[in-house]
């Protein structure tokens, strides 16, 4: 089992969750985060005079799922396809992190491992 966590643009969450369901991943959760990567912030307009200010923190959405090892490439490809900006993509489209999942337990039934997925 592996855990796949993707940090993406908030406006792409609908497309990404649909893509996950389409490749056979019905279970996931997501939450809003704020952070900074290579993008190093965004320029925003403030005040009435049209002044701009740079915010180092950028709004993102983090989506996480746990899947069988055999689904890894399929899930990663689906996330990339659904979250990438048109064309060649753009800075700030996101990152995907893959980590091994040592164990998993379903609270209701006490099933363990892949049976709990």
LUMLUM-897054 format. One record per atom (N, C-alpha, C): residue number from 1; residue in three letters; atom name; x, y, z. Coordinates in nm, 3 decimals, padded with zeros to 5 digits, m for minus. Layout:
<recs>
num=NUM | residu=ALA | atome=CA | X=X | Y=Y | Z=Z
...
</recs>
This chain:
<recs>
num=1 | residu=UNK | atome=N | X=00.084 | Y=m00.118 | Z=00.000
num=1 | residu=UNK | atome=CA | X=00.000 | Y=00.000 | Z=00.000
num=1 | residu=UNK | atome=C | X=00.089 | Y=00.124 | Z=00.000
num=2 | residu=UNK | atome=N | X=00.039 | Y=00.227 | Z=m00.064
num=2 | residu=UNK | atome=CA | X=00.110 | Y=00.354 | Z=m00.068
num=2 | residu=UNK | atome=C | X=00.014 | Y=00.469 | Z=m00.041
num=3 | residu=UNK | atome=N | X=00.070 | Y=00.576 | Z=00.012
num=3 | residu=UNK | atome=CA | X=m00.006 | Y=00.697 | Z=00.035
num=3 | residu=UNK | atome=C | X=00.035 | Y=00.798 | Z=m00.071
num=4 | residu=UNK | atome=N | X=m00.061 | Y=00.854 | Z=m00.140
num=4 | residu=UNK | atome=CA | X=m00.035 | Y=00.955 | Z=m00.242
num=4 | residu=UNK | atome=C | X=m00.099 | Y=01.085 | Z=m00.196
num=5 | residu=UNK | atome=N | X=m00.016 | Y=01.188 | Z=m00.186
num=5 | residu=UNK | atome=CA | X=m00.062 | Y=01.319 | Z=m00.141
num=5 | residu=UNK | atome=C | X=m00.024 | Y=01.421 | Z=m00.246
num=6 | residu=UNK | atome=N | X=m00.121 | Y=01.498 | Z=m00.291
num=6 | residu=UNK | atome=CA | X=m00.095 | Y=01.598 | Z=m00.395
num=6 | residu=UNK | atome=C | X=m00.135 | Y=01.735 | Z=m00.344
num=7 | residu=UNK | atome=N | X=m00.049 | Y=01.833 | Z=m00.368
num=7 | residu=UNK | atome=CA | X=m00.077 | Y=01.972 | Z=m00.336
num=7 | residu=UNK | atome=C | X=m00.105 | Y=02.041 | Z=m00.469
num=8 | residu=UNK | atome=N | X=m00.227 | Y=02.090 | Z=m00.486
num=8 | residu=UNK | atome=CA | X=m00.271 | Y=02.142 | Z=m00.615
num=8 | residu=UNK | atome=C | X=m00.340 | Y=02.277 | Z=m00.599
num=9 | residu=UNK | atome=N | X=m00.371 | Y=02.339 | Z=m00.713
num=9 | residu=UNK | atome=CA | X=m00.448 | Y=02.463 | Z=m00.711
num=9 | residu=UNK | atome=C | X=m00.591 | Y=02.433 | Z=m00.663
num=10 | residu=UNK | atome=N | X=m00.646 | Y=02.518 | Z=m00.576
num=10 | residu=UNK | atome=CA | X=m00.781 | Y=02.491 | Z=m00.523
num=10 | residu=UNK | atome=C | X=m00.888 | Y=02.479 | Z=m00.632
num=11 | residu=UNK | atome=N | X=m00.875 | Y=02.555 | Z=m00.739
num=11 | residu=UNK | atome=CA | X=m00.978 | Y=02.550 | Z=m00.843
num=11 | residu=UNK | atome=C | X=m00.976 | Y=02.421 | Z=m00.924
num=12 | residu=UNK | atome=N | X=m00.876 | Y=02.335 | Z=m00.905
num=12 | residu=UNK | atome=CA | X=m00.866 | Y=02.209 | Z=m00.979
num=12 | residu=UNK | atome=C | X=m00.916 | Y=02.089 | Z=m00.899
num=13 | residu=UNK | atome=N | X=m00.964 | Y=02.111 | Z=m00.775
num=13 | residu=UNK | atome=CA | X=m01.001 | Y=01.998 | Z=m00.691
num=13 | residu=UNK | atome=C | X=m01.116 | Y=01.915 | Z=m00.750
num=14 | residu=UNK | atome=N | X=m01.213 | Y=01.978 | Z=m00.813
num=14 | residu=UNK | atome=CA | X=m01.323 | Y=01.904 | Z=m00.875
num=14 | residu=UNK | atome=C | X=m01.276 | Y=01.812 | Z=m00.985
num=15 | residu=UNK | atome=N | X=m01.187 | Y=01.862 | Z=m01.070
num=15 | residu=UNK | atome=CA | X=m01.133 | Y=01.781 | Z=m01.179
num=15 | residu=UNK | atome=C | X=m01.050 | Y=01.665 | Z=m01.126
num=16 | residu=UNK | atome=N | X=m00.971 | Y=01.691 | Z=m01.021
num=16 | residu=UNK | atome=CA | X=m00.885 | Y=01.586 | Z=m00.965
num=16 | residu=UNK | atome=C | X=m00.969 | Y=01.477 | Z=m00.896
num=17 | residu=UNK | atome=N | X=m01.069 | Y=01.516 | Z=m00.819
num=17 | residu=UNK | atome=CA | X=m01.151 | Y=01.413 | Z=m00.753
num=17 | residu=UNK | atome=C | X=m01.227 | Y=01.330 | Z=m00.854
num=18 | residu=UNK | atome=N | X=m01.275 | Y=01.391 | Z=m00.961
num=18 | residu=UNK | atome=CA | X=m01.342 | Y=01.315 | Z=m01.068
num=18 | residu=UNK | atome=C | X=m01.246 | Y=01.218 | Z=m01.134
num=19 | residu=UNK | atome=N | X=m01.123 | Y=01.263 | Z=m01.159
num=19 | residu=UNK | atome=CA | X=m01.022 | Y=01.177 | Z=m01.221
num=19 | residu=UNK | atome=C | X=m00.989 | Y=01.058 | Z=m01.132
num=20 | residu=UNK | atome=N | X=m00.982 | Y=01.080 | Z=m01.001
num=20 | residu=UNK | atome=CA | X=m00.954 | Y=00.970 | Z=m00.908
num=20 | residu=UNK | atome=C | X=m01.065 | Y=00.867 | Z=m00.910
num=21 | residu=UNK | atome=N | X=m01.189 | Y=00.911 | Z=m00.908
num=21 | residu=UNK | atome=CA | X=m01.302 | Y=00.818 | Z=m00.913
num=21 | residu=UNK | atome=C | X=m01.299 | Y=00.740 | Z=m01.045
num=22 | residu=UNK | atome=N | X=m01.265 | Y=00.808 | Z=m01.155
num=22 | residu=UNK | atome=CA | X=m01.260 | Y=00.743 | Z=m01.286
num=22 | residu=UNK | atome=C | X=m01.156 | Y=00.631 | Z=m01.293
num=23 | residu=UNK | atome=N | X=m01.044 | Y=00.643 | Z=m01.218
num=23 | residu=UNK | atome=CA | X=m00.941 | Y=00.538 | Z=m01.222
num=23 | residu=UNK | atome=C | X=m00.960 | Y=00.434 | Z=m01.112
num=24 | residu=UNK | atome=N | X=m01.073 | Y=00.444 | Z=m01.038
num=24 | residu=UNK | atome=CA | X=m01.103 | Y=00.341 | Z=m00.939
num=24 | residu=UNK | atome=C | X=m01.061 | Y=00.372 | Z=m00.797
num=25 | residu=UNK | atome=N | X=m01.050 | Y=00.499 | Z=m00.764
num=25 | residu=UNK | atome=CA | X=m01.013 | Y=00.539 | Z=m00.628
num=25 | residu=UNK | atome=C | X=m01.132 | Y=00.615 | Z=m00.567
num=26 | residu=UNK | atome=N | X=m01.219 | Y=00.545 | Z=m00.495
num=26 | residu=UNK | atome=CA | X=m01.337 | Y=00.612 | Z=m00.440
num=26 | residu=UNK | atome=C | X=m01.311 | Y=00.684 | Z=m00.308
num=27 | residu=UNK | atome=N | X=m01.201 | Y=00.649 | Z=m00.241
num=27 | residu=UNK | atome=CA | X=m01.174 | Y=00.706 | Z=m00.109
num=27 | residu=UNK | atome=C | X=m01.057 | Y=00.801 | Z=m00.108
num=28 | residu=UNK | atome=N | X=m01.080 | Y=00.922 | Z=m00.060
num=28 | residu=UNK | atome=CA | X=m00.976 | Y=01.024 | Z=m00.049
num=28 | residu=UNK | atome=C | X=m01.029 | Y=01.133 | Z=00.041
num=29 | residu=UNK | atome=N | X=m00.941 | Y=01.220 | Z=00.086
num=29 | residu=UNK | atome=CA | X=m00.988 | Y=01.340 | Z=00.154
num=29 | residu=UNK | atome=C | X=m00.900 | Y=01.455 | Z=00.112
num=30 | residu=UNK | atome=N | X=m00.953 | Y=01.575 | Z=00.129
num=30 | residu=UNK | atome=CA | X=m00.875 | Y=01.693 | Z=00.092
num=30 | residu=UNK | atome=C | X=m00.902 | Y=01.806 | Z=00.190
num=31 | residu=UNK | atome=N | X=m00.807 | Y=01.898 | Z=00.197
num=31 | residu=UNK | atome=CA | X=m00.816 | Y=02.010 | Z=00.289
num=31 | residu=UNK | atome=C | X=m00.736 | Y=02.127 | Z=00.232
num=32 | residu=UNK | atome=N | X=m00.771 | Y=02.247 | Z=00.273
num=32 | residu=UNK | atome=CA | X=m00.703 | Y=02.366 | Z=00.225
num=32 | residu=UNK | atome=C | X=m00.579 | Y=02.393 | Z=00.307
num=33 | residu=UNK | atome=N | X=m00.473 | Y=02.432 | Z=00.238
num=33 | residu=UNK | atome=CA | X=m00.346 | Y=02.465 | Z=00.303
num=33 | residu=UNK | atome=C | X=m00.293 | Y=02.597 | Z=00.247
num=34 | residu=UNK | atome=N | X=m00.201 | Y=02.656 | Z=00.318
num=34 | residu=UNK | atome=CA | X=m00.135 | Y=02.776 | Z=00.273
num=34 | residu=UNK | atome=C | X=00.015 | Y=02.752 | Z=00.283
num=35 | residu=UNK | atome=N | X=00.089 | Y=02.789 | Z=00.179
num=35 | residu=UNK | atome=CA | X=00.232 | Y=02.765 | Z=00.183
num=35 | residu=UNK | atome=C | X=00.306 | Y=02.835 | Z=00.073
num=36 | residu=UNK | atome=N | X=00.432 | Y=02.799 | Z=00.060
num=36 | residu=UNK | atome=CA | X=00.518 | Y=02.862 | Z=m00.039
num=36 | residu=UNK | atome=C | X=00.615 | Y=02.759 | Z=m00.094
num=37 | residu=UNK | atome=N | X=00.633 | Y=02.763 | Z=m00.225
num=37 | residu=UNK | atome=CA | X=00.730 | Y=02.678 | Z=m00.291
num=37 | residu=UNK | atome=C | X=00.820 | Y=02.764 | Z=m00.377
num=38 | residu=UNK | atome=N | X=00.865 | Y=02.710 | Z=m00.488
num=38 | residu=UNK | atome=CA | X=00.948 | Y=02.787 | Z=m00.580
num=38 | residu=UNK | atome=C | X=00.878 | Y=02.911 | Z=m00.633
num=39 | residu=UNK | atome=N | X=00.746 | Y=02.905 | Z=m00.636
num=39 | residu=UNK | atome=CA | X=00.667 | Y=03.017 | Z=m00.686
num=39 | residu=UNK | atome=C | X=00.694 | Y=03.143 | Z=m00.604
num=40 | residu=UNK | atome=N | X=00.726 | Y=03.126 | Z=m00.477
num=40 | residu=UNK | atome=CA | X=00.763 | Y=03.235 | Z=m00.386
num=40 | residu=UNK | atome=C | X=00.656 | Y=03.342 | Z=m00.375
num=41 | residu=UNK | atome=N | X=00.532 | Y=03.304 | Z=m00.379
num=41 | residu=UNK | atome=CA | X=00.424 | Y=03.398 | Z=m00.357
num=41 | residu=UNK | atome=C | X=00.361 | Y=03.451 | Z=m00.483
num=42 | residu=UNK | atome=N | X=00.261 | Y=03.533 | Z=m00.465
num=42 | residu=UNK | atome=CA | X=00.189 | Y=03.594 | Z=m00.576
num=42 | residu=UNK | atome=C | X=00.175 | Y=03.743 | Z=m00.551
num=43 | residu=UNK | atome=N | X=00.158 | Y=03.817 | Z=m00.659
num=43 | residu=UNK | atome=CA | X=00.136 | Y=03.960 | Z=m00.648
num=43 | residu=UNK | atome=C | X=m00.013 | Y=03.987 | Z=m00.648
num=44 | residu=UNK | atome=N | X=m00.060 | Y=04.065 | Z=m00.551
num=44 | residu=UNK | atome=CA | X=m00.202 | Y=04.095 | Z=m00.540
num=44 | residu=UNK | atome=C | X=m00.223 | Y=04.245 | Z=m00.535
num=45 | residu=UNK | atome=N | X=m00.340 | Y=04.289 | Z=m00.578
num=45 | residu=UNK | atome=CA | X=m00.376 | Y=04.430 | Z=m00.572
num=45 | residu=UNK | atome=C | X=m00.433 | Y=04.460 | Z=m00.434
num=46 | residu=UNK | atome=N | X=m00.390 | Y=04.573 | Z=m00.376
num=46 | residu=UNK | atome=CA | X=m00.441 | Y=04.615 | Z=m00.245
num=46 | residu=UNK | atome=C | X=m00.480 | Y=04.762 | Z=m00.252
num=47 | residu=UNK | atome=N | X=m00.581 | Y=04.798 | Z=m00.182
num=47 | residu=UNK | atome=CA | X=m00.621 | Y=04.938 | Z=m00.176
num=47 | residu=UNK | atome=C | X=m00.687 | Y=04.987 | Z=m00.303
num=48 | residu=UNK | atome=N | X=m00.725 | Y=05.112 | Z=m00.304
num=48 | residu=UNK | atome=CA | X=m00.795 | Y=05.170 | Z=m00.418
num=48 | residu=UNK | atome=C | X=m00.700 | Y=05.227 | Z=m00.523
num=49 | residu=UNK | atome=N | X=m00.578 | Y=05.254 | Z=m00.487
num=49 | residu=UNK | atome=CA | X=m00.485 | Y=05.319 | Z=m00.579
num=49 | residu=UNK | atome=C | X=m00.420 | Y=05.221 | Z=m00.676
num=50 | residu=UNK | atome=N | X=m00.462 | Y=05.098 | Z=m00.672
num=50 | residu=UNK | atome=CA | X=m00.405 | Y=04.999 | Z=m00.763
num=50 | residu=UNK | atome=C | X=m00.266 | Y=04.955 | Z=m00.723
num=51 | residu=UNK | atome=N | X=m00.232 | Y=04.973 | Z=m00.597
num=51 | residu=UNK | atome=CA | X=m00.101 | Y=04.930 | Z=m00.548
num=51 | residu=UNK | atome=C | X=m00.098 | Y=04.778 | Z=m00.542
num=52 | residu=UNK | atome=N | X=00.022 | Y=04.724 | Z=m00.557
num=52 | residu=UNK | atome=CA | X=00.037 | Y=04.579 | Z=m00.548
num=52 | residu=UNK | atome=C | X=00.124 | Y=04.543 | Z=m00.429
num=53 | residu=UNK | atome=N | X=00.104 | Y=04.423 | Z=m00.382
num=53 | residu=UNK | atome=CA | X=00.181 | Y=04.369 | Z=m00.271
num=53 | residu=UNK | atome=C | X=00.209 | Y=04.222 | Z=m00.301
num=54 | residu=UNK | atome=N | X=00.321 | Y=04.173 | Z=m00.256
num=54 | residu=UNK | atome=CA | X=00.353 | Y=04.032 | Z=m00.277
num=54 | residu=UNK | atome=C | X=00.322 | Y=03.953 | Z=m00.151
num=55 | residu=UNK | atome=N | X=00.242 | Y=03.849 | Z=m00.166
num=55 | residu=UNK | atome=CA | X=00.213 | Y=03.758 | Z=m00.055
num=55 | residu=UNK | atome=C | X=00.298 | Y=03.635 | Z=m00.072
num=56 | residu=UNK | atome=N | X=00.374 | Y=03.602 | Z=00.031
num=56 | residu=UNK | atome=CA | X=00.461 | Y=03.485 | Z=00.019
num=56 | residu=UNK | atome=C | X=00.382 | Y=03.355 | Z=00.032
num=57 | residu=UNK | atome=N | X=00.270 | Y=03.358 | Z=00.100
num=57 | residu=UNK | atome=CA | X=00.189 | Y=03.238 | Z=00.117
num=57 | residu=UNK | atome=C | X=00.083 | Y=03.230 | Z=00.008
num=58 | residu=UNK | atome=N | X=00.066 | Y=03.111 | Z=m00.047
num=58 | residu=UNK | atome=CA | X=m00.028 | Y=03.089 | Z=m00.156
num=58 | residu=UNK | atome=C | X=m00.129 | Y=02.983 | Z=m00.113
num=59 | residu=UNK | atome=N | X=m00.256 | Y=03.003 | Z=m00.147
num=59 | residu=UNK | atome=CA | X=m00.360 | Y=02.906 | Z=m00.115
num=59 | residu=UNK | atome=C | X=m00.347 | Y=02.784 | Z=m00.206
num=60 | residu=UNK | atome=N | X=m00.349 | Y=02.666 | Z=m00.148
num=60 | residu=UNK | atome=CA | X=m00.346 | Y=02.539 | Z=m00.222
num=60 | residu=UNK | atome=C | X=m00.444 | Y=02.443 | Z=m00.157
num=61 | residu=UNK | atome=N | X=m00.471 | Y=02.333 | Z=m00.223
num=61 | residu=UNK | atome=CA | X=m00.552 | Y=02.226 | Z=m00.166
num=61 | residu=UNK | atome=C | X=m00.468 | Y=02.100 | Z=m00.168
num=62 | residu=UNK | atome=N | X=m00.471 | Y=02.028 | Z=m00.057
num=62 | residu=UNK | atome=CA | X=m00.396 | Y=01.903 | Z=m00.045
num=62 | residu=UNK | atome=C | X=m00.497 | Y=01.788 | Z=m00.048
num=63 | residu=UNK | atome=N | X=m00.474 | Y=01.692 | Z=m00.135
num=63 | residu=UNK | atome=CA | X=m00.562 | Y=01.576 | Z=m00.145
num=63 | residu=UNK | atome=C | X=m00.480 | Y=01.450 | Z=m00.117
num=64 | residu=UNK | atome=N | X=m00.535 | Y=01.359 | Z=m00.037
num=64 | residu=UNK | atome=CA | X=m00.461 | Y=01.240 | Z=00.006
num=64 | residu=UNK | atome=C | X=m00.546 | Y=01.116 | Z=m00.012
num=65 | residu=UNK | atome=N | X=m00.481 | Y=01.009 | Z=m00.058
num=65 | residu=UNK | atome=CA | X=m00.547 | Y=00.880 | Z=m00.070
num=65 | residu=UNK | atome=C | X=m00.446 | Y=00.770 | Z=m00.043
num=66 | residu=UNK | atome=N | X=m00.495 | Y=00.653 | Z=m00.007
num=66 | residu=UNK | atome=CA | X=m00.412 | Y=00.534 | Z=00.012
num=66 | residu=UNK | atome=C | X=m00.464 | Y=00.430 | Z=m00.086
num=67 | residu=UNK | atome=N | X=m00.371 | Y=00.374 | Z=m00.166
num=67 | residu=UNK | atome=CA | X=m00.410 | Y=00.277 | Z=m00.269
num=67 | residu=UNK | atome=C | X=m00.315 | Y=00.158 | Z=m00.269
num=68 | residu=UNK | atome=N | X=m00.355 | Y=00.053 | Z=m00.338
num=68 | residu=UNK | atome=CA | X=m00.267 | Y=m00.062 | Z=m00.359
num=68 | residu=UNK | atome=C | X=m00.150 | Y=m00.019 | Z=m00.447
num=69 | residu=UNK | atome=N | X=m00.036 | Y=m00.085 | Z=m00.431
num=69 | residu=UNK | atome=CA | X=00.084 | Y=m00.049 | Z=m00.507
num=69 | residu=UNK | atome=C | X=00.060 | Y=m00.048 | Z=m00.658
num=70 | residu=UNK | atome=N | X=m00.021 | Y=m00.140 | Z=m00.707
num=70 | residu=UNK | atome=CA | X=m00.045 | Y=m00.153 | Z=m00.851
num=70 | residu=UNK | atome=C | X=m00.116 | Y=m00.033 | Z=m00.913
num=71 | residu=UNK | atome=N | X=m00.182 | Y=00.049 | Z=m00.831
num=71 | residu=UNK | atome=CA | X=m00.254 | Y=00.165 | Z=m00.883
num=71 | residu=UNK | atome=C | X=m00.169 | Y=00.293 | Z=m00.885
num=72 | residu=UNK | atome=N | X=m00.048 | Y=00.285 | Z=m00.833
num=72 | residu=UNK | atome=CA | X=00.034 | Y=00.405 | Z=m00.816
num=72 | residu=UNK | atome=C | X=00.047 | Y=00.488 | Z=m00.943
num=73 | residu=UNK | atome=N | X=00.095 | Y=00.431 | Z=m01.051
num=73 | residu=UNK | atome=CA | X=00.118 | Y=00.508 | Z=m01.174
num=73 | residu=UNK | atome=C | X=m00.012 | Y=00.561 | Z=m01.233
num=74 | residu=UNK | atome=N | X=m00.117 | Y=00.482 | Z=m01.226
num=74 | residu=UNK | atome=CA | X=m00.247 | Y=00.523 | Z=m01.277
num=74 | residu=UNK | atome=C | X=m00.300 | Y=00.646 | Z=m01.202
num=75 | residu=UNK | atome=N | X=m00.286 | Y=00.644 | Z=m01.070
num=75 | residu=UNK | atome=CA | X=m00.333 | Y=00.754 | Z=m00.986
num=75 | residu=UNK | atome=C | X=m00.250 | Y=00.880 | Z=m01.009
num=76 | residu=UNK | atome=N | X=m00.119 | Y=00.865 | Z=m01.014
num=76 | residu=UNK | atome=CA | X=m00.031 | Y=00.980 | Z=m01.037
num=76 | residu=UNK | atome=C | X=m00.061 | Y=01.043 | Z=m01.172
num=77 | residu=UNK | atome=N | X=m00.073 | Y=00.961 | Z=m01.276
num=77 | residu=UNK | atome=CA | X=m00.104 | Y=01.014 | Z=m01.409
num=77 | residu=UNK | atome=C | X=m00.238 | Y=01.087 | Z=m01.411
num=78 | residu=UNK | atome=N | X=m00.338 | Y=01.033 | Z=m01.341
num=78 | residu=UNK | atome=CA | X=m00.470 | Y=01.096 | Z=m01.336
num=78 | residu=UNK | atome=C | X=m00.463 | Y=01.232 | Z=m01.266
num=79 | residu=UNK | atome=N | X=m00.387 | Y=01.240 | Z=m01.157
num=79 | residu=UNK | atome=CA | X=m00.374 | Y=01.367 | Z=m01.085
num=79 | residu=UNK | atome=C | X=m00.302 | Y=01.470 | Z=m01.172
num=80 | residu=UNK | atome=N | X=m00.194 | Y=01.428 | Z=m01.238
num=80 | residu=UNK | atome=CA | X=m00.120 | Y=01.521 | Z=m01.324
num=80 | residu=UNK | atome=C | X=m00.209 | Y=01.572 | Z=m01.436
num=81 | residu=UNK | atome=N | X=m00.279 | Y=01.483 | Z=m01.501
num=81 | residu=UNK | atome=CA | X=m00.365 | Y=01.522 | Z=m01.613
num=81 | residu=UNK | atome=C | X=m00.474 | Y=01.620 | Z=m01.570
num=82 | residu=UNK | atome=N | X=m00.533 | Y=01.595 | Z=m01.452
num=82 | residu=UNK | atome=CA | X=m00.644 | Y=01.678 | Z=m01.405
num=82 | residu=UNK | atome=C | X=m00.600 | Y=01.810 | Z=m01.343
num=83 | residu=UNK | atome=N | X=m00.479 | Y=01.816 | Z=m01.292
num=83 | residu=UNK | atome=CA | X=m00.438 | Y=01.937 | Z=m01.220
num=83 | residu=UNK | atome=C | X=m00.346 | Y=02.029 | Z=m01.299
num=84 | residu=UNK | atome=N | X=m00.293 | Y=01.981 | Z=m01.409
num=84 | residu=UNK | atome=CA | X=m00.198 | Y=02.059 | Z=m01.489
num=84 | residu=UNK | atome=C | X=m00.270 | Y=02.169 | Z=m01.567
num=85 | residu=UNK | atome=N | X=m00.210 | Y=02.288 | Z=m01.569
num=85 | residu=UNK | atome=CA | X=m00.264 | Y=02.399 | Z=m01.648
num=85 | residu=UNK | atome=C | X=m00.255 | Y=02.365 | Z=m01.796
num=86 | residu=UNK | atome=N | X=m00.342 | Y=02.423 | Z=m01.879
num=86 | residu=UNK | atome=CA | X=m00.340 | Y=02.394 | Z=m02.023
num=86 | residu=UNK | atome=C | X=m00.202 | Y=02.420 | Z=m02.085
num=87 | residu=UNK | atome=N | X=m00.171 | Y=02.345 | Z=m02.188
num=87 | residu=UNK | atome=CA | X=m00.042 | Y=02.358 | Z=m02.255
num=87 | residu=UNK | atome=C | X=00.067 | Y=02.283 | Z=m02.181
num=88 | residu=UNK | atome=N | X=00.175 | Y=02.350 | Z=m02.156
num=88 | residu=UNK | atome=CA | X=00.290 | Y=02.289 | Z=m02.089
num=88 | residu=UNK | atome=C | X=00.281 | Y=02.294 | Z=m01.937
num=89 | residu=UNK | atome=N | X=00.170 | Y=02.345 | Z=m01.884
num=89 | residu=UNK | atome=CA | X=00.159 | Y=02.361 | Z=m01.739
num=89 | residu=UNK | atome=C | X=00.214 | Y=02.496 | Z=m01.698
num=90 | residu=UNK | atome=N | X=00.206 | Y=02.524 | Z=m01.569
num=90 | residu=UNK | atome=CA | X=00.252 | Y=02.653 | Z=m01.517
num=90 | residu=UNK | atome=C | X=00.312 | Y=02.636 | Z=m01.379
num=91 | residu=UNK | atome=N | X=00.397 | Y=02.729 | Z=m01.341
num=91 | residu=UNK | atome=CA | X=00.451 | Y=02.728 | Z=m01.206
num=91 | residu=UNK | atome=C | X=00.334 | Y=02.736 | Z=m01.109
num=92 | residu=UNK | atome=N | X=00.337 | Y=02.652 | Z=m01.007
num=92 | residu=UNK | atome=CA | X=00.229 | Y=02.651 | Z=m00.908
num=92 | residu=UNK | atome=C | X=00.122 | Y=02.547 | Z=m00.932
num=93 | residu=UNK | atome=N | X=00.140 | Y=02.463 | Z=m01.037
num=93 | residu=UNK | atome=CA | X=00.041 | Y=02.358 | Z=m01.062
num=93 | residu=UNK | atome=C | X=00.038 | Y=02.254 | Z=m00.952
num=94 | residu=UNK | atome=N | X=00.147 | Y=02.235 | Z=m00.882
num=94 | residu=UNK | atome=CA | X=00.145 | Y=02.145 | Z=m00.766
num=94 | residu=UNK | atome=C | X=00.258 | Y=02.045 | Z=m00.761
num=95 | residu=UNK | atome=N | X=00.251 | Y=01.960 | Z=m00.660
num=95 | residu=UNK | atome=CA | X=00.348 | Y=01.854 | Z=m00.636
num=95 | residu=UNK | atome=C | X=00.272 | Y=01.731 | Z=m00.589
num=96 | residu=UNK | atome=N | X=00.330 | Y=01.613 | Z=m00.616
num=96 | residu=UNK | atome=CA | X=00.272 | Y=01.487 | Z=m00.571
num=96 | residu=UNK | atome=C | X=00.378 | Y=01.414 | Z=m00.489
num=97 | residu=UNK | atome=N | X=00.339 | Y=01.369 | Z=m00.371
num=97 | residu=UNK | atome=CA | X=00.429 | Y=01.297 | Z=m00.281
num=97 | residu=UNK | atome=C | X=00.378 | Y=01.155 | Z=m00.265
num=98 | residu=UNK | atome=N | X=00.468 | Y=01.057 | Z=m00.275
num=98 | residu=UNK | atome=CA | X=00.431 | Y=00.916 | Z=m00.262
num=98 | residu=UNK | atome=C | X=00.514 | Y=00.857 | Z=m00.148
num=99 | residu=UNK | atome=N | X=00.446 | Y=00.796 | Z=m00.051
num=99 | residu=UNK | atome=CA | X=00.515 | Y=00.736 | Z=00.063
num=99 | residu=UNK | atome=C | X=00.458 | Y=00.597 | Z=00.089
num=100 | residu=UNK | atome=N | X=00.542 | Y=00.506 | Z=00.141
num=100 | residu=UNK | atome=CA | X=00.490 | Y=00.372 | Z=00.174
num=100 | residu=UNK | atome=C | X=00.397 | Y=00.379 | Z=00.295
num=101 | residu=UNK | atome=N | X=00.295 | Y=00.296 | Z=00.293
num=101 | residu=UNK | atome=CA | X=00.200 | Y=00.288 | Z=00.403
num=101 | residu=UNK | atome=C | X=00.226 | Y=00.155 | Z=00.472
num=102 | residu=UNK | atome=N | X=00.273 | Y=00.159 | Z=00.595
num=102 | residu=UNK | atome=CA | X=00.310 | Y=00.037 | Z=00.665
num=102 | residu=UNK | atome=C | X=00.191 | Y=m00.046 | Z=00.708
num=103 | residu=UNK | atome=N | X=00.086 | Y=00.018 | Z=00.753
num=103 | residu=UNK | atome=CA | X=m00.030 | Y=m00.056 | Z=00.797
num=103 | residu=UNK | atome=C | X=m00.151 | Y=00.037 | Z=00.792
num=104 | residu=UNK | atome=N | X=m00.267 | Y=m00.024 | Z=00.801
num=104 | residu=UNK | atome=CA | X=m00.393 | Y=00.048 | Z=00.794
num=104 | residu=UNK | atome=C | X=m00.495 | Y=m00.032 | Z=00.871
num=105 | residu=UNK | atome=N | X=m00.582 | Y=00.034 | Z=00.946
num=105 | residu=UNK | atome=CA | X=m00.686 | Y=m00.037 | Z=01.022
num=105 | residu=UNK | atome=C | X=m00.818 | Y=00.036 | Z=01.005
num=106 | residu=UNK | atome=N | X=m00.922 | Y=m00.041 | Z=00.976
num=106 | residu=UNK | atome=CA | X=m01.057 | Y=00.016 | Z=00.970
num=106 | residu=UNK | atome=C | X=m01.113 | Y=00.010 | Z=01.112
num=107 | residu=UNK | atome=N | X=m01.152 | Y=00.124 | Z=01.165
num=107 | residu=UNK | atome=CA | X=m01.196 | Y=00.133 | Z=01.304
num=107 | residu=UNK | atome=C | X=m01.321 | Y=00.049 | Z=01.328
num=108 | residu=UNK | atome=N | X=m01.418 | Y=00.057 | Z=01.240
num=108 | residu=UNK | atome=CA | X=m01.546 | Y=m00.011 | Z=01.261
num=108 | residu=UNK | atome=C | X=m01.533 | Y=m00.163 | Z=01.271
num=109 | residu=UNK | atome=N | X=m01.453 | Y=m00.225 | Z=01.180
num=109 | residu=UNK | atome=CA | X=m01.446 | Y=m00.371 | Z=01.174
num=109 | residu=UNK | atome=C | X=m01.314 | Y=m00.429 | Z=01.222
num=110 | residu=UNK | atome=N | X=m01.217 | Y=m00.344 | Z=01.248
num=110 | residu=UNK | atome=CA | X=m01.082 | Y=m00.384 | Z=01.288
num=110 | residu=UNK | atome=C | X=m01.009 | Y=m00.460 | Z=01.179
num=111 | residu=UNK | atome=N | X=m01.052 | Y=m00.446 | Z=01.053
num=111 | residu=UNK | atome=CA | X=m00.979 | Y=m00.506 | Z=00.941
num=111 | residu=UNK | atome=C | X=m00.844 | Y=m00.436 | Z=00.931
num=112 | residu=UNK | atome=N | X=m00.743 | Y=m00.511 | Z=00.883
num=112 | residu=UNK | atome=CA | X=m00.608 | Y=m00.455 | Z=00.874
num=112 | residu=UNK | atome=C | X=m00.556 | Y=m00.468 | Z=00.732
num=113 | residu=UNK | atome=N | X=m00.458 | Y=m00.386 | Z=00.699
num=113 | residu=UNK | atome=CA | X=m00.391 | Y=m00.391 | Z=00.570
num=113 | residu=UNK | atome=C | X=m00.483 | Y=m00.359 | Z=00.453
num=114 | residu=UNK | atome=N | X=m00.459 | Y=m00.425 | Z=00.340
num=114 | residu=UNK | atome=CA | X=m00.537 | Y=m00.398 | Z=00.218
num=114 | residu=UNK | atome=C | X=m00.685 | Y=m00.429 | Z=00.234
num=115 | residu=UNK | atome=N | X=m00.720 | Y=m00.517 | Z=00.326
num=115 | residu=UNK | atome=CA | X=m00.862 | Y=m00.547 | Z=00.351
num=115 | residu=UNK | atome=C | X=m00.935 | Y=m00.424 | Z=00.404
num=116 | residu=UNK | atome=N | X=m00.862 | Y=m00.334 | Z=00.467
num=116 | residu=UNK | atome=CA | X=m00.923 | Y=m00.213 | Z=00.524
num=116 | residu=UNK | atome=C | X=m00.939 | Y=m00.102 | Z=00.423
num=117 | residu=UNK | atome=N | X=m00.880 | Y=m00.118 | Z=00.305
num=117 | residu=UNK | atome=CA | X=m00.896 | Y=m00.015 | Z=00.201
num=117 | residu=UNK | atome=C | X=m01.040 | Y=m00.008 | Z=00.158
</recs>
